[in-house]
Amino acid sequence: EERNDRQLLHEEWARYSAFYKYQPIDLIRKYFGEKIGLYFAWLGVYTQLLVPASIVGIIVFGYGVATVDTDVPSLEMCDERLNFTMCPLCDGACDFWQLSTACGTARASHLFDNPATVFFAIFMSLWAAMFLEHWKRRQISLSFSWDLTGIEEDEAQVSPGADDVVFSQVAKEKLTWKDRLPGYCINVSSILFMFGLTFSAVFGVIIYRITVSALMAMSPDPETKSNVRVTVTATAVIINLVVILILDEIYGAVAVWLTELEIPKTETTFEERLILKAFLLKFMNAYAPIFYVAFFKGRFAGRPGNYVYVFNDYRMEECAPGGCLIELCIQLSIIMLGKQLIQNNIFEIGIPKLKKLLRVLKEKGEAEEQREEQRSRPPQQWNLDYALAPFEGLTPEYMEMIIQFGFVSLFVASFPLAPAFALLNNVIEIRLDAKKFVTELRRPVAIRAKDIGIWYNILSGMGKFSVIINAFVISFTSDFIPRLVYQYMYSPSGTMHGFIDHTLSYFNVSNFKPGTSPHSSLLGDITVCRYKDYREPPWSPEAYQFSKQYWCVLAARLAFVILFQNLVLFLSLLVAWVIPDVPKTVVEQLKREKTLLVDVFLREEKEKFQLIQSLFVKDASLSSERHGATLSCKYELT
Amino acid sequence: EERNDRQLLHEEWARYSAFYKYQPIDLIRKYFGEKIGLYFAWLGVYTQLLVPASIVGIIVFGYGVATVDTDVPSLEMCDERLNFTMCPLCDGACDFWQLSTACGTARASHLFDNPATVFFAIFMSLWAAMFLEHWKRRQISLSFSWDLTGIEEDEAQVSPGADDVVFSQVAKEKLTWKDRLPGYCINVSSILFMFGLTFSAVFGVIIYRITVSALMAMSPDPETKSNVRVTVTATAVIINLVVILILDEIYGAVAVWLTELEIPKTETTFEERLILKAFLLKFMNAYAPIFYVAFFKGRFAGRPGNYVYVFNDYRMEECAPGGCLIELCIQLSIIMLGKQLIQNNIFEIGIPKLKKLLRVLKEKGEAEEQREEQRSRPPQQWNLDYALAPFEGLTPEYMEMIIQFGFVSLFVASFPLAPAFALLNNVIEIRLDAKKFVTELRRPVAIRAKDIGIWYNILSGMGKFSVIINAFVISFTSDFIPRLVYQYMYSPSGTMHGFIDHTLSYFNVSNFKPGTSPHSSLLGDITVCRYKDYREPPWSPEAYQFSKQYWCVLAARLAFVILFQNLVLFLSLLVAWVIPDVPKTVVEQLKREKTLLVDVFLREEKEKFQLIQSLFVKDASLSSERHGATLSCKYELT
């Protein structure tokens, strides 16, 4: 009983060793207010639901590992006897190459690109729907037990720009659309500019990859040559990551500035608009390179003899021979893990520590003269607390989690381990945030809130968007559909044998444009090379046109998207319908409360009636003493 | 002031001449209760929103009429010089024929199958979303002005089966799942059986069409032969219609019986389950033949030389040469109009009149002995009213409208005039229902209801379903996509010239199976005939296999479905987001009410406090008289 709430929170909640425990949500709410309480409750539900997702993800990955040695396509790719001579990967400097040298990526691909992934994508779409439903229930339970049902947003609370002189002057008169127009124009153009910036960054990295690969391929050193792909991919992703981290900080600041320009009326509108803008910018920033790899990379590279060039000199890049999915997987995992590690360690631990150090140093100088009095008595808790960093809102915390939710839902078809990594991160994140709130920040002003607000809409929008993205990843980025089509339409034996041969088109070396054929070849005299595409062979009357297989596979891919999307939509509706929004206990409790309230009301009315009666009938001064107490009892107004 | 509510309703509302007037919803609610009030309010919103839909639909149809003379594909089909010799439509008895003889259907097709239809389909999907949003707003306004917000379904009200002896005995003890299991089993199997019945009816009509066509084609009379298609189509649709009308009545009764078997606990659950079952059965019943024509007819007919046969003798039917869309349109319009006309005239006017007559006759016989007393005084209003038919619930009224909403939304891409016909019907329907409620039925017991209940879910589900159905109708039933593909991928001139030639495949007459080629031909010596499909010509190495064009068109069709569905989903979300659920006036009103309530509460508390004070301070018997009145004033509890 002698420990105060803060000490209790510190001992029971804000420690890594408590990671397995449920959070003391009611105490958090008591100490920090509803808004922060809801954040931790939400984070708790999310983390808890990541557990089954992680387990299924690990099983799916395990299935990939277990079947990699029996997977016919990757066995065929690794089989040197099949002797597929591939067309060179760059003009002039690159030689023809044997497909079997790409064995490693083929095997790695299979880990993420197998039939279990399709199941996992459906599972995760439903998981997202389930998560939203669960959170709705939890929110309703909490708003019931915390008595938040009656709260309306306090409309009078003016936006934080109010301490700005210009703002408060303007705010006095009602703003017309003419006053607001410039703000909106700057907003739209700035956001478009930021989008442009993001795309330029992505394009810049593409150019980097293309030029460096070309330069390295020309190098006479064979060691350099053989490491081209690994070096370039790794450095490019790291550049991407750094760009994302830097732009993330810039965009955060820009979003605040833009929202202030709009001069929203209330605190709530301010926050909502800020969140929406910041989310849009940060989402684009984090996902643009991933979208590029998933849906655009290698699709505009042309074909041997008719490649697409950028800046007249550099061939557009293609995917690794194992397919684009493995590159997507690398991109995704590095950006996800890098973002989490760096943001957690540097932005959430390092920078606050640094700021604290600076503040302490600065205050030391200022407090030089006051030192005398301070020395006389021990420092008070409020002085110590004042030295802590100010609380800067929950938006960054939510934003980090929502972007992570994107990694877990949007592209989960290509990286089944994402939920496991997210779980690992969140278990740490909860305690890290808890420590920060309890020990590093000044105790924030408690704010009431009846729900998590616009974040729910963003989550639900992302859940919807993830269905179509996953459908496209499975059907267009992975090799799932071509394999099915081959097995059921083209395979002579009904098995996967011959699949690799079927996906490779023929190219007659004499059709190379002058100067683009390899200068010299170690593989001897090659007349026909192969490339991955469905095109007519050189001896067909429609040489190098898309073949019938191409259209057939395309139709199958599109049919799969329709099937997947509608199946998941239907199942999600079913999930939402099966899980009732209001938990049964709450319904019963509410009913009981209502009955109780009616009883109380009736009793009060009866007593009032008796009082009046007694006043008229009996001696008034006597009876009034007896009933005075009854009258003063509180009426509850719901 | 001397007219009572019923007379007022009769004069202002229940007359056809008042069709242009807004309905006196508040009066309807006052006289009939909330539930019936909500029905008419809903019908009003629906009818009102049908006006813009009808106008756009008529414009779209007008566009078809205006462009029919300049439409290249139908001009080409009518051009006798192009001389397409088509393969025979039946084995042996049928001759080869010239495509130009199908000119009429080609032109008719264009009326419904033109680019404006695509726009209209998108428009109508958004219209459905808009309708739902508008109704939500209206419902919230009404529930505010009728003070329905606090209503909870009266859970204690037992289901209508309660007067059944068996039921009430069982209801005494709590039913376990073991008691309910047989009911559920009977339910599921009965519903499956009904589905089977519906499908059999559809299949029966198909068989009728196939056999009668074959028999008529064999007839020596040339008059009979030339009218085959018209006669068979017309009679078949009429049979369909009759079957639908009969099964509709049977299914309604079966649904009631099945729901009683389930022994639902309350009136509300009973109604919901009944509605769901009845809707499922009637929906299947009304739409099964339409679905068949839209998506299955002609797709399993095989190709010349390799037709599909049913019962070993009869070739599967194909669509008319103008395309399946025109058949869909005929089917849709006849079933929709027939259902409306017959149900309105016979079931809603004729049968009640007949029943009334029977009742009057019956009562005349019974009342023979009481005639003496009755003659002495004029008949009282309550006696006259007792002679009216009893009220049988709103379910049939809603059901009729919901099935109509299906015609307006589900297949609107093939029949842009549907909204106009629905509007025409509803303008009459409102007044017909009004007349019925005011003059033909006993005044129903007023039932409170806070919304239209499960009907809203059904409407919203239909809205969602209509998106995918319309996408498929446009891309698979109409010729929109093949035309686009031809124009942008195959046309040498970039125009539609040559489209008809491109859609017809070649067939070598010598490849007919023995006995299936025409016995004699008026067109002379034919070696090659044409048929509508994308297949390789006889001189190709893969003769009669699906050609590259087939897969290409298929891919385009599927891509269109994805595009259409996601575009409409996105726009619908936008519509739902732009139209706020709660109208601004209501929000403001609610705020004002809340402030008022707080004021009243504070005043009351203050007065109470003053009363107590005065009781203690002043002379008690004097002050009590003055404040007694204040105390008795009602506390409002929200």
Interface residues (C-beta under 8 A of the other chain):
Chain A: I468 S547 K548 W551 C552 L554 A555 L558 A559 V561 I562 Q565 N566 L569 L597 F601 E605 K608 L611 I612 L615 F616 A620 S621 S624 E625 G628 L631 S632 Y635 L637 T638
Chain B: K464 I468 S547 K548 W551 C552 L554 A555 L558 A559 V561 I562 Q565 N566 L597 F601 E605 K608 L611 I612 L615 F616 A620 S621 S624 E625 G628 L631 S632 Y635 L637 T638
